[in-house]
Amino acid sequence: MILNTENFIEQQSLNKVKFYLLFLGLITSLFQIVISNFSLEAIQILVIINISSLLTYNIALKKQNLIINLVGSLMIIAFNIYYFFGPLFIKTILLQEITSNLSLPIKSFTLSLFFQISVLLAYITLLKLDKINKNVDYKKNILFRLKAFNYFDLKSTMKLFMILLIVKIYLNLIDRFGTITDFGNIIYKFLFGIELFYYLPIIFYFNLYFHTKTISKKRFVTFLFINFILFILFALLSNSRSQMVLGFFIIFFNFFIIFIFSKDKNYQKNIKYFVILILFLSIIFQGLSNTILQKRDLYNVIKPLDMLKFSLGLSNLEVPDNPTQIKENPEEYTGIGVLDRITIIKYFDKTLFESSFLSTSQISEFKNFEYMKMISILPQNLIKVFNKNYDKKTYLIGSGSYIEQKAGFRYGGNFNKGSILTEIILITNSYLLTFLILYSLYLIIFKIITKFQFRDKNFVTYSPILILVTYDFINFVNAGNFLTFFNLTIRMPIQYSIIYYLVNLFLNKSQNKTNI
């Protein structure tokens, strides 16, 4: 999709957005002081939050910075929202103290600000590097030669959609546990990789409607509606909220790109629609999320179609009692599930507190466990060459669960979320080293992002792959372990680029040249 940077949203409008965000932060802070009974601890935290917002929006909401690295800008904004602005706004609206349900509030917020500064410095460094490499020929980019910037025509798009739909049905309906195709089976791995491309046709449809203008509005809206229904059905079939969330995000993000690069902007009208859309999707997500969580105990018991019927109220199956299930939710911060997912400060605080109970030997065990877990990014067959006894299934446990169990806490399940910040602190035993590592990690990620986009004069082109994985990049701040970084920077770019190249050769022969 070719986007004209001359049509990009004006700096004046960005300044207004920045002003409203900072003003909202200040107003909610004043209300929060009252809610917190003028607590000195709360006031200190509020100062930290507003400093974070000021630094973030002064850097991220600059027109040129957004053009250079839009996804990177969204990443640092996400850091602020997840750790600072989000908790402040949500807790205030719910009339809850900012420190409630936190064990180490001052320490958690202070360290978060310290680490966010490292991320901001990494972003600034990337901007400096971009100026140095301004005249680099994008055609020398290996991704360009791998056809990573190709967009499909309508015929190829529909072929891809039908193939991926069949794959998705197979993986979610027939072999959702990978029992038919073995855990380490290369065919199953390939199918799993292909499944993640399911959302590509949506991206192509946006290009076909808004850019090439080769399809009608009716066809465009119909296709989105069909996929909207499919998102919900697959989420219920697989008992997984992520499939639904990613689908909604892909649609929203494509509209967002069209909006900020649109020549004709009716800001008030479009913003109103954006707000309505977000509220509508939030209500749907919360309802479906509750349904999925209530039925989670049945996931390993009944067939996918029975799960779907039960979720839709078409079956009278009873949820079996689970006497071992613990009612307490240690990850609760606001009391509302969908909101707790965007207030990541809780996960950092929880793991930071629980890790303080670990002995020196337990920390050493944790380091070894995470090292062995990182190896799992490699193919099982390759690992077996060097370690015949290695089994990936042994390390299918979240760092949050591992820490809480070793520290003497037990809330049930092996997939309780951890925090990459806590993990790095435990591994390095140094806040300074954690700062430097985060700086390096984000600098690498920011640089990789620029490889999936290129600017030519007044135009910028994003690879469909970049749009597809933007959700993962933005949510890196939400990472529960160090393994996420390797997936984002090594496995995902290489795997996706190769698969996309093969798909181009197989389905998109009529468009062997990038449509730019």
C-alpha positions in Angstrom: 0.0 0.0 0.0 1.5 3.3 -1.1 0.9 6.1 1.3 1.6 9.8 0.6 3.4 11.4 3.5 2.2 14.8 2.3 -1.3 13.7 3.4 -0.1 12.7 6.8 -2.0 14.2 9.8 -0.7 17.7 10.5 1.5 18.5 13.5 -1.1 21.0 14.7 -3.6 18.2 15.1 -1.0 16.0 16.9 -0.3 18.8 19.3 -4.0 19.0 20.1 -4.0 15.2 20.8 -0.9 15.6 23.0 -2.5 18.5 24.9 -5.8 16.6 25.5 -3.9 13.5 26.7 -1.7 15.5 29.1 -4.6 17.5 30.3 -6.6 14.4 30.9 -3.7 12.9 32.8 -3.5 16.0 35.0 -7.3 16.1 35.7 -7.5 12.4 36.5 -4.4 12.8 38.8 -6.3 15.5 40.8 -9.3 13.2 41.2 -7.0 10.4 42.1 -5.4 12.4 44.9 -8.9 12.8 46.4 -9.8 9.2 45.9 -6.5 8.2 47.6 -7.2 10.5 50.6 -4.2 12.7 49.7 -1.8 9.8 50.3 1.8 10.8 49.9 2.5 7.4 48.2 -0.2 8.1 45.6 1.1 11.6 45.0 4.6 10.3 44.3 3.2 7.8 41.8 1.1 10.4 40.1 4.1 12.6 39.6 5.9 9.6 38.0 2.9 8.9 35.7 2.7 12.4 34.5 6.5 12.6 33.8 6.2 9.4 31.8 3.3 10.9 29.8 5.1 14.1 29.1 8.3 12.4 27.9 6.3 9.9 25.8 4.0 12.2 23.9 6.6 14.9 23.3 8.6 12.3 21.4 6.0 9.9 19.9 3.5 12.5 18.7 5.9 14.3 16.3 4.9 14.1 12.7 8.3 13.3 11.3 8.9 10.6 14.0 5.6 8.9 13.2 6.5 8.9 9.5 9.9 7.4 10.1 8.7 4.7 12.4 5.0 4.6 13.0 4.9 1.2 14.7 7.9 2.1 16.9 6.0 5.3 18.0 3.0 3.1 18.9 5.2 0.8 20.9 6.5 3.6 23.2 2.9 5.0 23.5 1.8 1.4 24.4 4.5 1.3 27.2 3.0 4.5 28.6 -0.6 3.3 28.4 0.1 -0.1 29.8 2.2 1.0 32.8 1.2 4.6 33.5 -1.7 6.4 31.8 -3.9 3.3 31.5 -3.8 2.4 35.3 -4.3 6.1 36.2 -7.3 6.7 33.9 -9.0 3.3 34.6 -8.5 3.3 38.4 -9.8 6.8 38.6 -12.9 6.1 36.5 -13.6 3.1 38.7 -13.1 5.3 41.8 -10.2 3.0 43.0 -6.9 4.0 44.5 -4.0 3.8 42.1 -2.1 1.7 44.7 -4.9 -0.8 45.4 -4.1 -4.4 44.6 -0.4 -3.6 44.3 2.2 -5.0 46.7 5.1 -2.7 45.8 3.5 0.4 44.2 6.3 2.9 44.6 9.0 0.5 43.5 7.0 -0.8 40.6 6.2 2.6 39.1 9.6 4.0 39.7 11.4 1.1 38.0 8.9 1.2 35.2 9.7 4.9 34.5 13.4 4.1 34.8 13.0 1.3 32.2 10.8 3.4 29.9 13.5 6.0 29.6 15.7 3.3 28.2 13.1 2.5 25.6 12.7 6.2 24.7 16.5 6.5 24.3 16.5 3.5 22.0 13.8 5.2 19.9 15.8 8.5 19.7 18.9 6.5 18.7 16.9 4.9 15.9 15.8 8.3 14.7 19.5 9.4 14.6 20.5 6.3 12.7 17.7 6.9 10.2 19.1 10.3 9.3 22.5 8.7 8.7 21.0 6.0 6.5 18.6 8.3 4.8 19.8 7.7 1.2 20.0 3.9 1.4 18.6 2.2 -1.7 15.6 0.2 -0.5 15.9 -2.2 -3.5 19.0 -3.6 -1.9 16.8 -4.7 1.0 16.7 -8.5 0.9 13.0 -8.3 1.9 12.2 -6.4 -1.2 13.8 -9.2 -3.3 11.8 -11.7 -1.2 8.6 -9.9 -2.4 7.8 -8.9 1.2 6.2 -5.7 -0.1 3.9 -7.3 -2.6 0.2 -6.9 -2.3 -2.2 -9.4 -4.0 -4.8 -8.8 -6.6 -8.4 -9.8 -5.9 -8.1 -13.2 -7.5 -5.0 -14.2 -5.6 -6.5 -12.8 -2.4 -9.5 -15.0 -2.6 -7.4 -18.1 -3.4 -5.3 -17.3 -0.3 -8.4 -16.7 1.8 -9.9 -20.1 0.9 -6.7 -22.0 1.5 -6.1 -20.4 4.9 -9.7 -20.8 5.9 -9.3 -24.6 5.3 -6.1 -24.7 7.3 -7.6 -22.8 10.1 -10.6 -25.1 10.3 -8.3 -28.1 10.3 -6.1 -26.8 13.1 -9.0 -25.5 15.3 -11.6 -28.2 14.6 -9.7 -31.4 13.8 -6.2 -31.2 15.2 -6.3 -28.4 17.8 -4.0 -30.3 20.2 -1.5 -31.4 17.5 -2.2 -35.0 18.3 -2.6 -36.1 14.7 0.4 -34.2 13.6 3.1 -34.7 16.1 4.3 -31.8 18.3 7.7 -31.6 16.5 6.3 -32.4 13.1 7.6 -30.0 10.4 4.3 -30.2 8.5 2.3 -29.2 11.5 4.7 -26.4 12.2 4.3 -25.2 8.6 0.5 -25.3 8.9 0.7 -23.4 12.2 2.9 -20.8 10.5 0.4 -20.5 7.6 -2.5 -20.2 10.0 -1.0 -16.9 11.3 -1.4 -15.5 7.7 -5.1 -15.9 7.9 -5.5 -12.1 8.4 -3.5 -11.2 5.3 -6.6 -11.2 3.0 -8.1 -8.5 5.2 -5.0 -6.3 4.7 -5.2 -6.9 0.9 -8.9 -6.0 0.9 -8.0 -2.6 2.4 -5.4 -2.1 -0.3 -7.9 -3.1 -3.0 -10.6 -0.8 -1.8 -8.7 2.3 -0.6 -5.6 2.3 -2.8 -6.1 0.4 -6.1 -9.9 1.0 -5.9 -10.6 -2.3 -7.7 -13.5 -3.5 -5.5 -16.8 -1.9 -4.4 -17.7 -0.6 -1.0 -20.4 -3.4 -0.7 -17.8 -6.1 -1.4 -15.4 -4.6 1.1 -17.9 -4.3 3.9 -19.3 -7.7 3.2 -15.9 -9.3 3.4 -15.1 -7.5 6.7 -18.4 -8.6 8.2 -17.8 -12.3 7.2 -14.4 -12.2 8.9 -15.9 -10.5 11.9 -18.3 -13.4 12.4 -15.4 -15.9 11.7 -13.3 -14.2 14.4 -15.9 -14.9 17.0 -16.6 -18.5 15.8 -13.0 -19.5 15.9 -12.5 -17.8 19.3 -15.3 -20.0 20.7 -14.1 -23.1 18.9 -10.6 -22.8 20.2 -11.6 -21.3 23.5 -9.0 -18.6 22.7 -9.6 -14.8 23.0 -6.4 -14.0 21.1 -7.8 -15.0 17.7 -10.6 -12.6 18.1 -8.5 -9.8 19.5 -5.9 -10.0 16.7 -8.7 -10.0 14.1 -10.3 -6.9 15.5 -6.9 -5.2 15.8 -6.0 -5.9 12.2 -9.2 -4.2 11.0 -8.8 -1.3 13.4 -5.1 -0.7 12.6 -5.8 -0.7 8.8 -8.5 1.9 9.3 -6.1 3.9 11.5 -3.4 3.9 8.8 -6.0 5.0 6.2 -7.1 7.8 8.5 -3.7 9.3 9.4 -2.6 9.2 5.7 -5.9 10.4 4.3 -5.9 13.6 2.3 -9.6 14.4 3.1 -10.0 14.2 6.9 -13.2 14.9 8.7 -11.6 14.6 12.2 -14.7 15.0 14.4 -16.7 12.5 12.4 -13.9 10.0 12.1 -12.9 10.2 15.8 -16.5 9.7 16.8 -16.7 6.6 14.7 -13.4 5.4 16.2 -14.7 5.8 19.7 -18.0 4.1 18.9 -16.1 1.2 17.3 -13.7 0.8 20.3 -16.6 0.8 22.7 -18.6 -1.7 20.6 -15.7 -4.1 20.3 -14.8 -3.7 24.0 -18.4 -4.7 25.0 -18.3 -7.7 22.6 -14.9 -8.7 23.8 -15.8 -8.6 27.5 -18.9 -10.7 26.9 -17.1 -13.3 24.8 -14.1 -13.2 27.1 -16.3 -14.2 30.1 -17.9 -16.9 28.0 -14.5 -18.3 27.0 -13.1 -18.2 30.6 -16.3 -19.9 32.0 -15.9 -22.8 29.5 -12.1 -23.2 29.8 -12.4 -26.2 32.1 -14.2 -28.0 29.2 -11.6 -27.3 26.6 -9.8 -30.6 27.1 -13.0 -32.6 27.7 -15.4 -31.9 24.8 -15.0 -31.6 21.1 -14.7 -28.2 19.4 -18.2 -28.3 17.8 -19.7 -29.2 21.2 -17.8 -26.3 22.7 -19.2 -24.0 20.1 -22.8 -25.2 20.7 -22.4 -24.9 24.4 -21.0 -21.4 24.2 -23.9 -20.3 21.9 -26.4 -21.8 24.3 -27.4 -24.6 21.9 -26.3 -27.4 24.3 -27.1 -28.2 27.9 -23.8 -29.6 28.9 -22.8 -28.9 32.5 -19.5 -27.5 33.6 -17.7 -30.0 35.8 -16.8 -29.0 39.3 -13.1 -28.3 39.8 -12.3 -28.7 43.5 -8.7 -27.7 43.0 -9.6 -24.4 41.3 -8.6 -21.5 43.4 -11.0 -18.6 43.4 -8.4 -15.9 44.3 -7.1 -14.1 41.3 -3.6 -12.7 42.0 -3.6 -10.8 38.7 -6.6 -8.7 39.5 -6.0 -5.0 39.5 -9.2 -3.3 38.5 -11.6 -6.2 39.0 -12.6 -6.2 35.3 -10.8 -8.8 33.2 -10.6 -6.9 29.9 -9.2 -3.8 31.7 -6.7 -5.8 33.7 -5.2 -6.9 30.4 -4.2 -3.3 29.6 -2.8 -2.4 33.0 0.4 -4.4 32.9 1.9 -2.6 35.9 0.1 -5.3 38.0 2.0 -8.2 36.4 5.3 -6.4 37.0 4.4 -5.6 40.6 3.2 -9.2 41.2 6.3 -10.9 39.9 8.6 -8.3 41.5 7.0 -9.0 44.9 7.0 -12.8 44.6 10.5 -12.9 43.3 11.7 -11.2 46.5 11.0 -14.5 48.3 13.3 -16.6 46.0 16.5 -17.9 47.4 19.9 -17.6 45.7 19.6 -21.3 44.5 16.1 -20.8 43.3 17.2 -17.7 41.2 19.9 -19.9 39.8 17.4 -22.5 38.9 15.2 -19.9 37.3 18.1 -18.7 35.1 18.8 -22.2 33.9 15.1 -22.8 33.2 14.8 -19.7 31.1 18.0 -20.5 29.2 16.6 -24.0 28.4 13.3 -22.4 27.5 15.0 -19.9 25.0 16.4 -22.9 23.2 12.9 -24.0 22.4 12.7 -21.4 19.6 14.8 -23.8 17.5 13.2 -26.8 15.7 12.8 -29.8 18.0 14.7 -32.0 15.5 17.7 -29.7 15.5 17.8 -29.5 19.3 17.7 -33.3 19.5 21.0 -33.4 17.6 22.8 -31.7 20.6 20.5 -32.8 23.4 18.6 -36.1 22.9 16.7 -35.7 26.1 15.4 -32.2 25.4 11.6 -32.0 25.4 9.9 -28.6 24.6 6.8 -29.7 26.5 8.9 -29.6 29.7 9.2 -25.8 29.4 5.6 -25.0 28.6 5.1 -23.0 31.7 4.8 -19.3 32.1 7.5 -17.4 34.0 4.8 -16.0 36.2 3.7 -19.5 37.3 7.3 -20.6 37.7 8.2 -17.7 40.0 5.0 -17.9 42.1 5.4 -21.7 42.6 9.1 -21.5 43.5 8.4 -18.6 45.9 5.8 -20.6 47.7 2.7 -19.1 46.1 0.2 -21.2 44.2 -2.8 -19.9 42.3 -3.3 -22.8 40.0 -2.3 -23.3 36.3 1.0 -23.2 34.6 0.4 -20.3 32.3 0.1 -17.4 34.7 1.6 -14.3 33.1 5.0 -13.0 34.1 7.0 -9.9 33.3 10.0 -9.6 31.0 11.2 -6.7 33.3 11.2 -9.0 36.3 12.8 -11.7 34.3 15.8 -9.6 33.2 16.2 -8.2 36.8 16.4 -11.8 38.1 18.9 -12.8 35.4 21.2 -9.8 35.7 20.7 -9.0 39.4 21.2 -5.4 38.3 18.8 -2.5 37.5 21.5 -0.8 35.4 22.1 -3.9 33.3 18.4 -4.3 32.9 18.3 -0.7 31.7 21.0 -1.4 29.1 19.5 -4.7 28.0 16.1 -3.1 27.4 17.7 -0.3 25.5 19.4 -2.9 23.2 16.3 -5.0 22.8 14.1 -2.2 21.7 16.8 -0.7 19.5 17.0 -4.0 17.6 13.2 -4.2 17.4 12.9 -0.6 16.1 15.6 -1.3 13.5 13.8 -4.5 12.3 10.6 -2.6 11.9 12.3 -0.1 9.5 13.4 -3.1 7.4 9.7 -3.9 6.7 9.0 -0.4 5.4 10.7 2.0 3.0 10.3 5.7 2.1 10.8 6.9 -1.4 10.6 10.7 -1.8 7.1 11.6 -0.4 5.8 8.1 -0.2 6.1 5.4 2.4 5.3 1.7 1.8 4.6 -0.8 4.6 5.1 -4.5 4.0 1.9 -6.5 4.6 4.0 -8.6 7.0 4.6 -5.5 9.1 0.9 -4.7 9.4 0.2 -8.4 10.2 2.7 -8.4 13.2 2.2 -4.9 14.5 0.0 -6.2 17.2 2.9 -8.4 18.4 5.3 -5.5 18.3 3.0 -3.2 20.2 2.4 -5.9 22.8 6.1 -6.6 23.4 5.8 -4.4 26.4 3.3 -7.0 27.6 5.8 -9.8 27.2 5.9 -12.3 30.0 9.4 -13.6 29.2 12.6 -13.1 27.3 11.6 -15.7 24.7 9.2 -13.2 23.2 12.1 -11.1 22.0 13.7 -13.9 20.1 10.4 -14.7 18.5 9.9 -11.1 17.4 13.4 -10.5 16.1 14.6 -13.9 14.8 11.9 -16.4 14.3 9.0 -14.3 13.2 10.8 -12.1 10.6 12.6 -15.0 9.0 9.7 -17.4 9.1 7.1 -15.0 7.9 9.3 -13.6 5.1 10.1 -17.1 3.8 6.5 -18.3 4.0 5.3 -15.1 2.3 7.8 -15.5 -0.5 6.6 -19.1 -1.1 3.0 -17.9 -1.0 3.9 -15.2 -3.6 5.5 -17.8 -5.9 2.5 -20.1 -5.6 -0.5 -17.8 -5.7 0.7 -14.4 -6.9 2.5 -15.2 -10.2 0.7 -12.4 -12.0 2.2 -9.9 -9.6 5.9 -10.8 -9.4 6.7 -7.1 -9.2 5.9 -5.1 -6.1 2.9 -2.9 -6.8 4.5 0.4 -5.9 
